[in-house]
Amino acid sequence: MTTFEGTGIKNLKLRGGVYYWRQKIDGIQYSESLQTADREEALRRMNEKVEEAKSGETFKEKKMIKQQDTSAEWVDFWPQLKVLDCTIRDGGLMNKHQFQDEFVRGVHKALVAAGIDYMEIGYKADKQLFNPEEYGIWKSCDEDDLNRFFGEQDPGIKISVMADVGRTNESDIVPADQSMIDLIRVACYIHQIPTALDMVKDAKDKGYETSVNLMAISTVPEFELNKGLELIGKSETDMIYLVDSFGSLYFEQIDDLMRRYLTAMGKEKRVGIHAHNNQQMAYANTIYAAIHGATLLDSTLDGLGRGAGNCPTELLLGFLRNPKFKQRPAIEAVEKLLLPLRDRIDWGYSVPYMITGQMNEHPRAAIKLRESEQKNDFVNFFDEITAQ
């Protein structure tokens, strides 16, 4: 069990790498996390709290006022919040992107009617690595396929694609004025950030909106993450996404990470959240991130996505309260498109995904189990994973 460690400063304690303030003032015992691992920042925050306590404003009163203010704001809506639905892109990881055109058209129609801001229709993957006959056209999002699919009509929604570092040929990304794509989201791991930023520059030079989706951050040491965020913050990207790849994060961690992301990005760049539902935290973490500064929210219809899936679009829209968003088209799409798909594809929360999420591991082992004839062999799976 982790206990408090000395810091050499009275009333400032260290526990699990995070600073706490513990002090008795006028007979009241205060004990509160300062939510930082930086010594100087912790000291500054502690001194502020001491002054507030001595001035007569109790934390209970302050907290109640803050909750009332926040609640009042959410009776209304925040127009800066944008929704990016990645049903086809993330969901395509469960069937190698082998969606029928009618299904994709149905999703597109529903998202437009629902007022969604972005539709992520797939990846910009190198066809030399991913044969379209095996993986489907949405793995590569060839311009000819996009033009055939949308024809001459305006999509009525911004189109996004994901470009994985090491799996994308930049020459396949044509200038934006020759494409139906609006946003290129570059996905990378921490050690791939330099290459990712080169890809961002290439896409920006071609006229696209850009994002860096930094994956598997729950496995990244604090120093490396801070350095990586610093590099991204100085880059040309328009956005960065906090990505809970393994569905392992809790809202306390989201809180800490949002502070770091927002600080590193400053006022020039937007921060988004992409959550997976291994521990049924995708929705909670998404709205928590929104309340604490994220302005780009990823979701999928009925939570369709890799493994445990994502924050459900229809659920998120009900929370946002923005009158431009319409829940009914999303709910109708779930009924008519997603429920029949469940007969052929297995996704969403289940115990194996919970286990990998709690173990902070990639869900590939859980996906393999759920695709086997022993899909509900939970106990043996638990024993195997926890014995590693």
C-alpha positions in Angstrom: 0.0 0.0 0.0 1.4 3.4 -1.0 1.9 5.8 2.0 2.7 9.5 2.2 6.4 10.4 1.7 8.2 13.4 3.1 8.9 16.4 0.8 10.9 18.6 3.1 8.1 21.2 3.0 5.6 21.3 5.9 2.1 20.2 5.0 3.2 19.1 1.5 3.0 15.3 1.1 3.9 13.0 -1.8 1.9 9.9 -2.6 2.2 7.8 -5.7 4.2 10.5 -7.4 1.4 13.1 -6.9 1.5 15.9 -4.3 -1.1 16.4 -1.6 -1.8 19.2 0.9 -2.6 18.2 4.5 -3.0 20.9 7.1 -5.2 21.9 10.0 -6.4 25.5 9.9 -8.8 27.0 12.5 -9.7 23.6 13.8 -10.5 22.2 10.3 -8.4 19.4 8.8 -7.8 19.9 5.1 -6.5 17.0 2.9 -6.6 17.4 -0.8 -4.7 16.2 -3.9 -2.9 19.0 -5.7 -3.1 17.0 -8.9 0.4 17.6 -10.0 3.8 15.8 -9.9 5.7 19.1 -10.2 7.1 20.3 -6.9 7.1 24.0 -7.6 3.6 23.9 -9.0 2.4 21.9 -6.0 3.9 24.5 -3.6 2.2 27.3 -5.5 -1.2 25.5 -5.4 -0.8 24.7 -1.7 -0.1 28.3 -0.9 -3.2 29.4 -2.8 -5.3 26.9 -0.9 -3.9 28.0 2.5 -4.8 31.6 1.6 -8.3 30.6 0.6 -8.9 28.7 3.8 -7.6 31.5 6.0 -9.8 34.0 4.2 -12.9 32.1 5.3 -13.9 30.4 2.1 -14.1 26.8 2.8 -13.5 24.2 0.1 -16.9 22.8 0.6 -18.5 26.1 -0.1 -16.2 26.6 -3.1 -16.9 23.2 -4.5 -20.7 23.7 -4.2 -20.5 27.0 -6.0 -18.4 25.4 -8.8 -20.9 22.5 -9.1 -23.8 24.9 -9.3 -22.1 27.0 -12.0 -21.1 23.9 -14.0 -24.6 22.5 -13.8 -26.2 25.7 -14.9 -23.9 25.8 -18.0 -24.9 22.3 -19.0 -28.6 23.1 -18.9 -27.6 25.0 -22.0 -25.0 23.8 -24.4 -21.4 24.5 -25.5 -21.4 25.3 -29.2 -17.6 24.7 -29.4 -18.0 21.0 -28.9 -17.7 19.0 -32.2 -18.5 15.3 -32.7 -16.4 13.1 -35.0 -18.2 9.8 -35.7 -15.8 7.0 -36.6 -18.2 4.1 -37.0 -16.9 3.1 -40.4 -13.2 3.6 -39.6 -13.0 2.1 -36.1 -15.8 -0.4 -36.8 -14.0 -1.5 -39.9 -11.3 -3.0 -37.6 -13.8 -5.7 -36.7 -14.5 -6.9 -40.3 -11.5 -5.7 -42.3 -13.6 -2.8 -43.6 -15.8 -5.1 -45.6 -18.9 -2.9 -45.4 -21.5 -3.0 -48.1 -22.1 0.4 -49.8 -25.7 0.4 -48.6 -24.5 0.2 -45.0 -22.0 3.0 -45.4 -24.6 5.1 -47.2 -27.0 4.5 -44.4 -24.5 5.6 -41.8 -23.6 8.7 -43.8 -27.2 9.7 -44.2 -27.8 9.2 -40.5 -24.8 11.3 -39.5 -25.8 14.1 -41.8 -29.3 14.1 -40.5 -28.0 14.0 -36.9 -25.9 17.1 -37.4 -22.6 15.4 -36.8 -19.5 17.5 -37.6 -17.1 14.9 -39.0 -17.5 11.4 -40.5 -14.3 9.3 -40.4 -14.9 7.0 -43.3 -11.7 5.0 -43.1 -7.9 4.9 -43.3 -5.5 6.2 -45.9 -3.5 2.9 -45.9 -0.9 1.9 -48.5 -2.5 -0.6 -50.9 0.8 -2.4 -51.1 0.4 -3.3 -47.5 -3.3 -3.8 -47.4 -4.9 -5.4 -50.5 -8.3 -3.8 -51.1 -9.8 -7.2 -52.1 -9.0 -8.5 -48.6 -9.5 -5.3 -46.6 -12.2 -3.4 -48.4 -12.0 0.0 -50.0 -12.3 1.9 -46.7 -8.9 0.8 -45.6 -7.3 2.9 -48.2 -10.0 5.6 -49.1 -8.8 5.9 -52.7 -9.9 9.2 -54.3 -11.6 7.3 -57.1 -13.6 5.2 -54.6 -14.6 8.3 -52.7 -15.7 10.1 -55.8 -17.7 7.0 -56.9 -19.3 6.7 -53.5 -20.3 10.4 -53.1 -20.7 11.2 -56.8 -21.1 14.9 -57.5 -23.0 15.7 -54.3 -21.7 17.6 -51.4 -21.2 15.0 -48.6 -23.0 17.5 -46.2 -20.5 16.6 -43.5 -16.7 17.0 -43.1 -14.9 13.8 -44.1 -12.0 12.5 -42.1 -9.5 9.7 -42.6 -6.8 8.2 -40.4 -3.2 7.8 -41.6 -1.1 5.4 -39.6 2.6 6.1 -39.4 4.4 3.4 -41.3 1.3 2.3 -43.1 0.6 5.3 -45.2 2.1 6.4 -48.5 2.1 10.2 -48.4 2.0 10.3 -52.2 -1.5 8.8 -52.0 -2.7 12.0 -50.2 -3.5 14.4 -53.0 -3.9 18.2 -52.5 -7.0 19.0 -50.6 -8.6 20.9 -53.4 -8.6 17.6 -55.4 -10.1 15.5 -52.6 -13.3 15.1 -50.7 -11.3 14.6 -47.5 -11.2 17.5 -45.0 -9.3 16.1 -42.1 -6.2 13.9 -42.0 -5.7 12.3 -38.5 -2.1 11.0 -38.2 -2.0 8.1 -35.7 1.3 7.2 -34.0 3.0 5.8 -31.0 5.2 7.9 -28.8 8.5 6.9 -30.6 6.9 7.8 -33.9 6.1 11.4 -33.2 8.9 12.9 -35.4 7.6 10.9 -38.4 4.0 11.8 -37.5 4.9 15.5 -37.5 6.5 15.2 -40.9 3.2 13.7 -42.1 1.3 16.5 -40.5 3.4 19.1 -42.3 2.9 17.3 -45.6 -0.9 17.3 -45.1 -1.0 20.9 -43.9 1.0 21.9 -47.0 -1.6 20.2 -49.1 -4.4 22.1 -47.5 -5.9 19.7 -45.0 -7.0 20.1 -41.4 -4.7 17.9 -39.3 -4.7 15.9 -36.1 -2.2 13.8 -34.2 -3.7 10.8 -32.5 -1.1 9.7 -29.9 -1.9 6.0 -29.2 -1.5 3.8 -26.2 -0.7 6.7 -23.8 -1.6 4.5 -20.8 1.7 2.7 -21.3 3.9 5.8 -21.8 6.2 7.0 -19.0 5.4 10.5 -17.7 8.6 12.1 -18.9 8.3 10.7 -22.4 4.7 11.8 -22.6 5.5 15.3 -21.5 8.3 15.6 -24.0 6.1 14.2 -26.8 3.3 16.7 -26.0 5.9 19.5 -26.1 6.9 18.5 -29.6 3.4 18.2 -30.8 2.5 21.5 -29.2 5.2 23.3 -31.3 4.1 21.6 -34.5 1.7 22.7 -37.2 -1.1 20.3 -36.3 -4.5 21.8 -35.6 -5.5 19.2 -33.1 -4.3 16.4 -30.8 -6.3 13.5 -29.5 -6.1 11.9 -26.1 -6.5 8.3 -27.1 -7.4 5.6 -24.5 -6.3 2.7 -26.9 -6.7 -0.1 -24.3 -9.8 1.3 -22.5 -7.8 1.3 -19.3 -8.1 4.9 -18.1 -10.3 6.2 -15.3 -11.6 9.8 -15.1 -9.0 10.8 -12.6 -6.4 9.9 -15.2 -8.3 11.7 -17.9 -8.3 14.8 -15.6 -4.5 14.7 -15.2 -3.9 14.0 -18.9 -6.3 16.8 -20.0 -4.3 19.3 -17.9 -1.1 18.2 -19.6 -2.5 18.2 -23.1 -4.2 21.6 -22.8 -1.1 23.1 -21.3 1.2 21.7 -24.0 -1.2 22.8 -26.8 -1.8 26.3 -25.5 -4.6 28.3 -27.1 -3.7 27.6 -30.7 -4.6 23.9 -30.9 -7.7 21.9 -30.0 -7.7 18.8 -27.9 -10.0 15.8 -28.6 -10.8 12.5 -26.8 -11.1 9.0 -28.3 -12.1 6.4 -25.7 -12.6 2.7 -25.8 -15.2 0.9 -23.7 -13.3 -2.0 -22.1 -14.3 -1.0 -18.6 -17.5 0.7 -19.7 -15.8 4.1 -19.2 -15.9 5.4 -22.8 -18.9 7.6 -22.3 -18.0 8.8 -18.8 -14.4 9.6 -19.9 -15.7 11.4 -23.0 -18.0 13.7 -21.2 -15.5 14.3 -18.4 -12.9 15.3 -21.0 -15.5 17.6 -22.6 -16.3 19.3 -19.4 -12.6 19.8 -18.8 -11.5 21.3 -22.1 -11.8 18.8 -24.9 -13.7 20.2 -27.9 -13.5 17.2 -30.3 -15.4 14.1 -29.2 -15.1 10.8 -31.0 -18.0 8.3 -31.0 -19.5 5.5 -33.0 -23.1 4.4 -33.6 -24.0 1.7 -31.1 -20.4 1.9 -29.9 -19.2 -0.1 -33.0 -15.5 -0.2 -32.9 -12.5 -2.4 -32.3 -13.1 -4.9 -29.5 -15.1 -3.3 -26.7 -16.0 -0.4 -29.0 -16.3 3.3 -28.3 -18.5 5.9 -26.8 -21.9 5.5 -28.5 -22.9 8.5 -30.7 -26.6 8.3 -29.8 -25.8 8.4 -26.1 -23.4 11.3 -26.5 -25.8 13.4 -28.5 -28.4 13.2 -25.7 -25.8 14.6 -23.3 -24.6 17.5 -25.5 -28.0 19.3 -25.6 -27.0 21.3 -28.7 -30.2 21.7 -30.8 -28.2 21.2 -34.0 -27.7 17.6 -33.0 -30.6 15.3 -33.6 -30.8 12.0 -31.7 -33.5 10.3 -33.7 -31.5 9.7 -36.9 -28.8 8.1 -34.8 -31.2 5.9 -33.0 -32.9 4.9 -36.2 -29.5 3.9 -37.7 -28.8 1.8 -34.6 -32.1 0.0 -35.1 -31.9 -0.5 -38.8 -28.2 -0.9 -39.5 -26.3 -1.8 -36.3 -28.6 -4.3 -34.7 -28.6 -6.6 -37.9 -24.8 -6.2 -38.0 -24.5 -7.8 -34.6 -25.6 -11.1 -36.1 -22.3 -11.1 -38.0 -19.8 -9.1 -35.9 -19.1 -9.3 -32.2 -18.2 -6.0 -30.5 -18.9 -4.1 -27.3 -18.3 -4.6 -23.6 -17.6 -8.2 -22.5 -15.6 -9.7 -19.7 -12.5 -10.5 -21.8 -12.2 -6.9 -22.9 -12.7 -5.8 -19.3 -9.8 -8.0 -18.3 -7.4 -6.6 -20.9 -8.5 -3.1 -20.0 -7.8 -3.6 -16.3 -4.5 -5.1 -17.2 -3.7 -2.2 -19.5 -3.0 -4.5 -22.4 -3.9 -4.4 -26.1 -7.2 -6.3 -26.6 -5.9 -8.5 -29.4 -6.0 -11.6 -27.1 -9.6 -10.8 -26.1 -10.6 -10.3 -29.8 -9.1 -13.6 -30.6 -11.1 -15.3 -27.9 -14.4 -13.6 -28.9 -13.9 -14.8 -32.5 -13.3 -18.4 -31.3 -15.8 -21.2 -30.4 -14.8 -20.6 -26.8 -15.8 -17.0 -26.8 -17.3 -17.1 -23.3 -14.5 -19.0 -21.6 -14.0 -16.1 -19.3 -12.3 -17.8 -16.3 -9.6 -19.6 -18.3 -8.9 -16.3 -20.2 -8.6 -14.5 -16.8 -6.2 -17.1 -15.5 -4.1 -16.9 -18.7 -3.9 -13.1 -18.8 -3.2 -12.6 -15.1 -0.5 -15.4 -15.1 1.6 -13.5 -17.7 
